[in-house]
Amino acid sequence: MTSGTAVQHPSRQLASGAHIPIIGLGTFGSDRYGSAEVSAATAGAIEAGYRLIDCAAVYGNEAEIGAVLEAAFDQVAPREDFFVMSKVWNDAHRPADAVASVERSLRDLRVDHLDAVFPHWPFPNHHPPGADGDDRDPQARPYEHERFMDLWSALEALVDQGLIRHLGTSNMTIPKLELVLRDAKIRPELNEMELHPSFQQPELFRFCLDHGIQPIGYSPLGSPSRPARDRSSEDVVDIDDPVVARIAQDHQVHPALICLKWAVARGQIPIPFSVKPRQLEANLAAVLTDPLTPAELEALRSTDRNSRLIKGQVFLWPGATSWLDLWDVDGTIPGWNGYGSILEHASPRSASAQEARKRPC
């Protein structure tokens, strides 16, 4: 890794006033790439100009990425130019375990603070790397807000200690976010969510913006390298969409780059992953040059097919009816019966929740 001048490119302002780059590098190898390949890709991305690095404890590559970051801070750009994020995996939701997870990520990534930390999923349901789509954790549980807030409080304490700068949520829904926003001392400033032209999540996206939460879009290219467990015959391939293909032809670029241009123009921060230097460079260049026109952005609205690719079925609990239970599709948070939310899981917009908050404790 050679020294050089830090690449300056646009950023977005978070609710706290801090800034985050408009594009980042994902580091999930999708069960296809080992830690050596991912860390080499990270080094190449930093050389190309990326300064936002999205990591996670469960990816199993933070120690290797940490060596790359340490060298980059010394040879490429100072630590303050980078925005390094990590996530607490589902097996570390107990407060002490969450603290230990963050401390381990700090050591592995060789940083004295993390710019953002997310609970990876809102469920304390674990599966091993490479799990099959039919695998289930026999101890899996539905979302339990009190337990999630215990985890959140542990992360808030790490913010107070200066070990974390910002908190975010991941794989959340509007009903769950409403509860977190109601009860959190430190509100989430970011939300990682699946976002690509065929899965635009307009209601959740708008909710985040309206509440000062910056959307981070994972699988921004439609996740062509996602694990087999996350594939089904109904999935839509974004780069094959005729509108995406037509706009790509007009711009004389690969359709994947139109997905990234759309993401940045819309207001989310995409975190694509690649191990190929040319793709890393092209992805970054795409969001910095030759923007889409308003007419093209309007046309891309029509590509939404509500095609969720990362369905999360491995996180289902005993008694859940389908992967849809994970996503609160009817506006409630399913409990153990799968028939709807228990009282503390009701959306703050519901009459029951509003009435409950009026009662004395």
One Martini backbone bead per residue (centre of mass of N, CA, C, O) as a GRO file, in nm:
protein
  361
    1MET     BB    1   0.094   0.038   0.026
    2THR     BB    2   0.060   0.360  -0.077
    3SER     BB    3   0.108   0.675  -0.069
    4GLY     BB    4  -0.138   0.950  -0.044
    5THR     BB    5  -0.400   1.135  -0.138
    6ALA     BB    6  -0.690   1.206  -0.028
    7VAL     BB    7  -0.999   1.139  -0.132
    8GLN     BB    8  -1.242   1.369  -0.241
    9HIS     BB    9  -1.583   1.325  -0.157
   10PRO     BB   10  -1.887   1.314  -0.105
   11SER     BB   11  -2.124   1.378   0.159
   12ARG     BB   12  -2.315   1.307   0.447
   13GLN     BB   13  -2.536   1.428   0.687
   14LEU     BB   14  -2.595   1.381   1.000
   15ALA     BB   15  -2.781   1.455   1.272
   16SER     BB   16  -2.508   1.542   1.436
   17GLY     BB   17  -2.309   1.656   1.175
   18ALA     BB   18  -2.179   1.439   1.062
   19HIS     BB   19  -1.983   1.259   0.819
   20ILE     BB   20  -2.052   1.056   0.519
   21PRO     BB   21  -1.999   0.876   0.272
   22ILE     BB   22  -2.175   0.797  -0.036
   23ILE     BB   23  -1.975   0.544  -0.032
   24GLY     BB   24  -1.903   0.192   0.011
   25LEU     BB   25  -1.762  -0.103   0.159
   26GLY     BB   26  -1.822  -0.421   0.148
   27THR     BB   27  -1.733  -0.746   0.353
   28PHE     BB   28  -1.912  -0.967   0.234
   29GLY     BB   29  -1.838  -1.295   0.097
   30SER     BB   30  -2.088  -1.492   0.058
   31ASP     BB   31  -1.934  -1.773   0.103
   32ARG     BB   32  -1.689  -1.722  -0.138
   33TYR     BB   33  -1.490  -1.542   0.037
   34GLY     BB   34  -1.213  -1.493   0.189
   35SER     BB   35  -1.023  -1.299   0.397
   36ALA     BB   36  -0.796  -1.244   0.193
   37GLU     BB   37  -0.977  -1.133  -0.035
   38VAL     BB   38  -1.118  -0.909   0.127
   39SER     BB   39  -0.864  -0.754   0.222
   40ALA     BB   40  -0.757  -0.697  -0.062
   41ALA     BB   41  -1.005  -0.535  -0.150
   42THR     BB   42  -0.976  -0.317   0.066
   43ALA     BB   43  -0.706  -0.210  -0.027
   44GLY     BB   44  -0.800  -0.136  -0.314
   45ALA     BB   45  -1.025   0.060  -0.229
   46ILE     BB   46  -0.848   0.263  -0.080
   47GLU     BB   47  -0.674   0.333  -0.325
   48ALA     BB   48  -0.930   0.435  -0.493
   49GLY     BB   49  -1.104   0.604  -0.229
   50TYR     BB   50  -1.217   0.463  -0.003
   51ARG     BB   51  -1.372   0.543   0.345
   52LEU     BB   52  -1.602   0.330   0.365
   53ILE     BB   53  -1.630   0.059   0.608
   54ASP     BB   54  -1.814  -0.248   0.613
   55CYS     BB   55  -1.858  -0.442   0.897
   56ALA     BB   56  -1.839  -0.775   1.074
   57ALA     BB   57  -1.810  -1.022   1.295
   58VAL     BB   58  -1.942  -1.264   1.118
   59TYR     BB   59  -1.739  -1.254   0.867
   60GLY     BB   60  -1.436  -1.331   0.967
   61ASN     BB   61  -1.233  -1.045   0.876
   62GLU     BB   62  -1.133  -0.817   1.079
   63ALA     BB   63  -0.833  -0.876   1.124
   64GLU     BB   64  -0.747  -0.840   0.825
   65ILE     BB   65  -0.863  -0.555   0.793
   66GLY     BB   66  -0.700  -0.422   1.020
   67ALA     BB   67  -0.426  -0.437   0.877
   68VAL     BB   68  -0.512  -0.253   0.646
   69LEU     BB   69  -0.591  -0.005   0.811
   70GLU     BB   70  -0.324   0.049   0.953
   71ALA     BB   71  -0.171   0.103   0.690
   72ALA     BB   72  -0.356   0.331   0.583
   73PHE     BB   73  -0.311   0.535   0.817
   74ASP     BB   74   0.003   0.554   0.747
   75GLN     BB   75  -0.004   0.573   0.400
   76VAL     BB   76  -0.282   0.729   0.300
   77ALA     BB   77  -0.472   0.807   0.560
   78PRO     BB   78  -0.620   0.929   0.812
   79ARG     BB   79  -0.844   0.820   1.037
   80GLU     BB   80  -1.048   1.071   1.001
   81ASP     BB   81  -1.119   0.982   0.691
   82PHE     BB   82  -1.272   0.748   0.823
   83PHE     BB   83  -1.553   0.503   0.807
   84VAL     BB   84  -1.609   0.265   1.062
   85MET     BB   85  -1.797  -0.038   1.059
   86SER     BB   86  -2.008  -0.242   1.279
   87LYS     BB   87  -2.136  -0.563   1.418
   88VAL     BB   88  -2.374  -0.730   1.613
   89TRP     BB   89  -2.439  -1.034   1.671
   90ASN     BB   90  -2.695  -1.253   1.769
   91ASP     BB   91  -2.502  -1.395   2.003
   92ALA     BB   92  -2.470  -1.070   2.141
   93HIS     BB   93  -2.730  -0.939   2.304
   94ARG     BB   94  -2.614  -0.941   2.554
   95PRO     BB   95  -2.467  -0.689   2.704
   96ALA     BB   96  -2.188  -0.821   2.761
   97ASP     BB   97  -2.157  -0.938   2.473
   98ALA     BB   98  -2.169  -0.671   2.319
   99VAL     BB   99  -1.921  -0.545   2.443
  100ALA     BB  100  -1.725  -0.771   2.360
  101SER     BB  101  -1.770  -0.740   2.056
  102VAL     BB  102  -1.670  -0.451   2.027
  103GLU     BB  103  -1.389  -0.495   2.150
  104ARG     BB  104  -1.302  -0.700   1.934
  105SER     BB  105  -1.333  -0.513   1.689
  106LEU     BB  106  -1.131  -0.305   1.780
  107ARG     BB  107  -0.891  -0.496   1.778
  108ASP     BB  108  -0.913  -0.614   1.490
  109LEU     BB  109  -0.929  -0.315   1.347
  110ARG     BB  110  -0.733  -0.112   1.489
  111VAL     BB  111  -0.917   0.076   1.682
  112ASP     BB  112  -1.045   0.330   1.914
  113HIS     BB  113  -1.295   0.353   1.715
  114LEU     BB  114  -1.631   0.353   1.607
  115ASP     BB  115  -1.843   0.513   1.392
  116ALA     BB  116  -2.027   0.243   1.378
  117VAL     BB  117  -2.307   0.055   1.525
  118PHE     BB  118  -2.481  -0.264   1.479
  119PRO     BB  119  -2.738  -0.454   1.497
  120HIS     BB  120  -2.771  -0.690   1.268
  121TRP     BB  121  -3.024  -0.805   1.421
  122PRO     BB  122  -3.329  -0.805   1.616
  123PHE     BB  123  -3.242  -1.106   1.663
  124PRO     BB  124  -3.129  -1.378   1.887
  125ASN     BB  125  -3.049  -1.546   1.609
  126HIS     BB  126  -2.855  -1.819   1.520
  127HIS     BB  127  -2.605  -1.885   1.262
  128PRO     BB  128  -2.393  -2.041   1.078
  129PRO     BB  129  -2.179  -2.050   0.852
  130GLY     BB  130  -2.338  -2.184   0.570
  131ALA     BB  131  -2.623  -2.203   0.602
  132ASP     BB  132  -2.917  -2.330   0.548
  133GLY     BB  133  -3.239  -2.233   0.471
  134ASP     BB  134  -3.357  -2.467   0.686
  135ASP     BB  135  -3.221  -2.362   0.917
  136ARG     BB  136  -3.245  -2.368   1.287
  137ASP     BB  137  -3.286  -2.213   1.588
  138PRO     BB  138  -3.412  -2.357   1.875
  139GLN     BB  139  -3.374  -2.059   2.039
  140ALA     BB  140  -3.554  -1.890   1.891
  141ARG     BB  141  -3.685  -1.549   1.865
  142PRO     BB  142  -3.867  -1.299   1.880
  143TYR     BB  143  -3.929  -0.988   1.913
  144GLU     BB  144  -3.791  -0.810   2.207
  145HIS     BB  145  -3.783  -0.503   2.320
  146GLU     BB  146  -3.648  -0.513   2.599
  147ARG     BB  147  -3.400  -0.671   2.502
  148PHE     BB  148  -3.307  -0.473   2.286
  149MET     BB  149  -3.269  -0.230   2.487
  150ASP     BB  150  -3.043  -0.359   2.645
  151LEU     BB  151  -2.849  -0.357   2.411
  152TRP     BB  152  -2.866  -0.055   2.346
  153SER     BB  153  -2.762   0.046   2.621
  154ALA     BB  154  -2.480  -0.075   2.592
  155LEU     BB  155  -2.408   0.101   2.343
  156GLU     BB  156  -2.450   0.375   2.472
  157ALA     BB  157  -2.217   0.345   2.676
  158LEU     BB  158  -1.996   0.340   2.448
  159VAL     BB  159  -2.050   0.623   2.358
  160ASP     BB  160  -1.983   0.761   2.630
  161GLN     BB  161  -1.675   0.635   2.606
  162GLY     BB  162  -1.583   0.667   2.285
  163LEU     BB  163  -1.608   0.383   2.109
  164ILE     BB  164  -1.864   0.523   1.984
  165ARG     BB  165  -2.024   0.751   1.764
  166HIS     BB  166  -2.256   0.568   1.624
  167LEU     BB  167  -2.590   0.456   1.577
  168GLY     BB  168  -2.751   0.155   1.444
  169THR     BB  169  -2.963  -0.015   1.229
  170SER     BB  170  -3.084  -0.351   1.120
  171ASN     BB  171  -3.332  -0.508   0.979
  172MET     BB  172  -3.580  -0.320   0.993
  173THR     BB  173  -3.885  -0.164   1.099
  174ILE     BB  174  -4.120   0.053   1.168
  175PRO     BB  175  -4.231  -0.063   1.437
  176LYS     BB  176  -3.949  -0.094   1.566
  177LEU     BB  177  -3.844   0.197   1.532
  178GLU     BB  178  -4.058   0.335   1.700
  179LEU     BB  179  -3.968   0.209   1.967
  180VAL     BB  180  -3.676   0.305   1.968
  181LEU     BB  181  -3.737   0.610   1.947
  182ARG     BB  182  -3.901   0.619   2.214
  183ASP     BB  183  -3.657   0.472   2.416
  184ALA     BB  184  -3.407   0.613   2.336
  185LYS     BB  185  -3.134   0.803   2.414
  186ILE     BB  186  -2.990   0.708   2.148
  187ARG     BB  187  -3.040   0.764   1.835
  188PRO     BB  188  -3.059   0.657   1.535
  189GLU     BB  189  -2.859   0.745   1.228
  190LEU     BB  190  -2.883   0.450   1.107
  191ASN     BB  191  -2.991   0.221   0.828
  192GLU     BB  192  -2.976  -0.104   0.738
  193MET     BB  193  -3.083  -0.191   0.399
  194GLU     BB  194  -3.247  -0.321   0.147
  195LEU     BB  195  -3.130  -0.176  -0.175
  196HIS     BB  196  -3.294  -0.166  -0.493
  197PRO     BB  197  -3.476  -0.123  -0.772
  198SER     BB  198  -3.659  -0.394  -0.692
  199PHE     BB  199  -3.606  -0.271  -0.374
  200GLN     BB  200  -3.715   0.035  -0.227
  201GLN     BB  201  -3.871   0.089   0.036
  202PRO     BB  202  -4.044   0.365   0.064
  203GLU     BB  203  -4.154   0.378   0.357
  204LEU     BB  204  -3.892   0.328   0.516
  205PHE     BB  205  -3.724   0.542   0.380
  206ARG     BB  206  -3.902   0.784   0.464
  207PHE     BB  207  -3.892   0.738   0.765
  208CYS     BB  208  -3.594   0.784   0.801
  209LEU     BB  209  -3.578   1.073   0.692
  210ASP     BB  210  -3.798   1.193   0.892
  211HIS     BB  211  -3.589   1.079   1.148
  212GLY     BB  212  -3.275   1.115   1.089
  213ILE     BB  213  -3.212   0.853   0.902
  214GLN     BB  214  -2.959   0.691   0.738
  215PRO     BB  215  -2.949   0.513   0.458
  216ILE     BB  216  -2.817   0.182   0.411
  217GLY     BB  217  -2.736  -0.002   0.114
  218TYR     BB  218  -2.779  -0.323   0.061
  219SER     BB  219  -2.761  -0.486  -0.224
  220PRO     BB  220  -2.736  -0.265  -0.476
  221LEU     BB  221  -2.712  -0.505  -0.721
  222GLY     BB  222  -2.882  -0.765  -0.619
  223SER     BB  223  -2.694  -0.986  -0.513
  224PRO     BB  224  -2.530  -1.205  -0.710
  225SER     BB  225  -2.351  -1.344  -0.446
  226ARG     BB  226  -2.548  -1.478  -0.289
  227PRO     BB  227  -2.656  -1.712  -0.114
  228ALA     BB  228  -2.845  -1.990  -0.174
  229ARG     BB  229  -3.054  -1.943   0.066
  230ASP     BB  230  -3.135  -1.649  -0.095
  231ARG     BB  231  -3.279  -1.819  -0.323
  232SER     BB  232  -3.529  -1.773  -0.585
  233SER     BB  233  -3.750  -1.791  -0.854
  234GLU     BB  234  -3.875  -1.486  -0.788
  235ASP     BB  235  -3.637  -1.336  -0.841
  236VAL     BB  236  -3.489  -1.031  -0.925
  237VAL     BB  237  -3.290  -0.888  -1.190
  238ASP     BB  238  -3.179  -0.579  -1.212
  239ILE     BB  239  -2.981  -0.578  -1.471
  240ASP     BB  240  -3.239  -0.694  -1.655
  241ASP     BB  241  -3.389  -0.452  -1.661
  242PRO     BB  242  -3.504  -0.253  -1.914
  243VAL     BB  243  -3.456   0.022  -1.781
  244VAL     BB  244  -3.169  -0.020  -1.687
  245ALA     BB  245  -3.056  -0.100  -1.966
  246ARG     BB  246  -3.125   0.160  -2.119
  247ILE     BB  247  -2.967   0.359  -1.940
  248ALA     BB  248  -2.694   0.221  -1.976
  249GLN     BB  249  -2.677   0.269  -2.277
  250ASP     BB  250  -2.689   0.580  -2.265
  251HIS     BB  251  -2.415   0.576  -2.068
  252GLN     BB  252  -2.214   0.345  -2.130
  253VAL     BB  253  -2.280   0.117  -1.907
  254HIS     BB  254  -2.322  -0.084  -1.664
  255PRO     BB  255  -2.607  -0.163  -1.495
  256ALA     BB  256  -2.481  -0.155  -1.208
  257LEU     BB  257  -2.418   0.156  -1.219
  258ILE     BB  258  -2.711   0.248  -1.213
  259CYS     BB  259  -2.774   0.151  -0.930
  260LEU     BB  260  -2.572   0.349  -0.796
  261LYS     BB  261  -2.673   0.615  -0.905
  262TRP     BB  262  -2.953   0.586  -0.785
  263ALA     BB  263  -2.880   0.564  -0.487
  264VAL     BB  264  -2.742   0.843  -0.455
  265ALA     BB  265  -2.971   1.021  -0.571
  266ARG     BB  266  -3.186   0.927  -0.351
  267GLY     BB  267  -2.997   0.900  -0.050
  268GLN     BB  268  -2.830   0.659  -0.030
  269ILE     BB  269  -2.579   0.420   0.093
  270PRO     BB  270  -2.378   0.230  -0.077
  271ILE     BB  271  -2.229  -0.126  -0.027
  272PRO     BB  272  -2.039  -0.259  -0.225
  273PHE     BB  273  -1.898  -0.567  -0.356
  274SER     BB  274  -1.549  -0.645  -0.444
  275VAL     BB  275  -1.246  -0.810  -0.593
  276LYS     BB  276  -1.231  -0.606  -0.836
  277PRO     BB  277  -1.062  -0.334  -0.926
  278ARG     BB  278  -1.236  -0.229  -1.164
  279GLN     BB  279  -1.503  -0.229  -1.008
  280LEU     BB  280  -1.425  -0.041  -0.780
  281GLU     BB  281  -1.363   0.201  -0.963
  282ALA     BB  282  -1.635   0.213  -1.115
  283ASN     BB  283  -1.820   0.255  -0.873
  284LEU     BB  284  -1.699   0.525  -0.784
  285ALA     BB  285  -1.723   0.681  -1.053
  286ALA     BB  286  -2.034   0.660  -1.091
  287VAL     BB  287  -2.102   0.858  -0.830
  288LEU     BB  288  -1.915   1.115  -0.950
  289THR     BB  289  -2.043   1.078  -1.240
  290ASP     BB  290  -2.284   1.102  -1.455
  291PRO     BB  291  -2.572   1.168  -1.386
  292LEU     BB  292  -2.887   1.134  -1.348
  293THR     BB  293  -3.185   1.212  -1.455
  294PRO     BB  294  -3.498   1.288  -1.368
  295ALA     BB  295  -3.626   1.095  -1.576
  296GLU     BB  296  -3.464   0.843  -1.491
  297LEU     BB  297  -3.555   0.834  -1.197
  298GLU     BB  298  -3.852   0.803  -1.262
  299ALA     BB  299  -3.827   0.538  -1.423
  300LEU     BB  300  -3.701   0.370  -1.176
  301ARG     BB  301  -3.961   0.347  -1.008
  302SER     BB  302  -4.083   0.109  -1.197
  303THR     BB  303  -3.877  -0.131  -1.085
  304ASP     BB  304  -4.046  -0.200  -0.853
  305ARG     BB  305  -4.110  -0.549  -0.699
  306ASN     BB  306  -4.074  -0.636  -0.405
  307SER     BB  307  -3.770  -0.786  -0.409
  308ARG     BB  308  -3.669  -0.981  -0.173
  309LEU     BB  309  -3.356  -1.144  -0.107
  310ILE     BB  310  -3.317  -1.107   0.212
  311LYS     BB  311  -3.526  -1.294   0.411
  312GLY     BB  312  -3.428  -1.458   0.691
  313GLN     BB  313  -3.531  -1.761   0.760
  314VAL     BB  314  -3.301  -1.850   0.972
  315PHE     BB  315  -3.461  -1.658   1.208
  316LEU     BB  316  -3.676  -1.835   1.283
  317TRP     BB  317  -3.929  -1.940   1.497
  318PRO     BB  318  -4.122  -2.117   1.677
  319GLY     BB  319  -4.437  -2.074   1.496
  320ALA     BB  320  -4.366  -1.952   1.250
  321THR     BB  321  -4.488  -1.911   0.921
  322SER     BB  322  -4.279  -1.699   0.787
  323TRP     BB  323  -4.056  -1.466   0.668
  324LEU     BB  324  -4.269  -1.233   0.702
  325ASP     BB  325  -4.247  -1.216   1.019
  326LEU     BB  326  -3.979  -1.038   1.014
  327TRP     BB  327  -4.139  -0.770   0.851
  328ASP     BB  328  -4.417  -0.658   0.938
  329VAL     BB  329  -4.643  -0.644   0.695
  330ASP     BB  330  -4.906  -0.551   0.893
  331GLY     BB  331  -4.772  -0.354   1.133
  332THR     BB  332  -4.676  -0.590   1.313
  333ILE     BB  333  -4.529  -0.779   1.587
  334PRO     BB  334  -4.462  -1.086   1.614
  335GLY     BB  335  -4.506  -1.336   1.824
  336TRP     BB  336  -4.528  -1.654   1.924
  337ASN     BB  337  -4.804  -1.701   1.747
  338GLY     BB  338  -4.815  -1.507   1.480
  339TYR     BB  339  -5.084  -1.293   1.533
  340GLY     BB  340  -4.915  -1.068   1.678
  341SER     BB  341  -4.882  -0.829   1.907
  342ILE     BB  342  -4.780  -0.742   2.188
  343LEU     BB  343  -4.809  -0.467   2.367
  344GLU     BB  344  -4.495  -0.378   2.355
  345HIS     BB  345  -4.515  -0.421   2.020
  346ALA     BB  346  -4.672  -0.190   1.956
  347SER     BB  347  -4.738   0.061   1.779
  348PRO     BB  348  -4.741   0.399   1.847
  349ARG     BB  349  -4.992   0.435   1.642
  350SER     BB  350  -5.151   0.272   1.820
  351ALA     BB  351  -5.394   0.270   2.054
  352SER     BB  352  -5.266   0.081   2.264
  353ALA     BB  353  -4.997   0.234   2.292
  354GLN     BB  354  -5.109   0.509   2.365
  355GLU     BB  355  -5.259   0.414   2.622
  356ALA     BB  356  -5.019   0.286   2.772
  357ARG     BB  357  -4.855   0.562   2.803
  358LYS     BB  358  -5.080   0.695   3.001
  359ARG     BB  359  -5.011   0.508   3.211
  360PRO     BB  360  -4.906   0.439   3.502
  361CYS     BB  361  -4.616   0.278   3.647
   0.00000   0.00000   0.00000
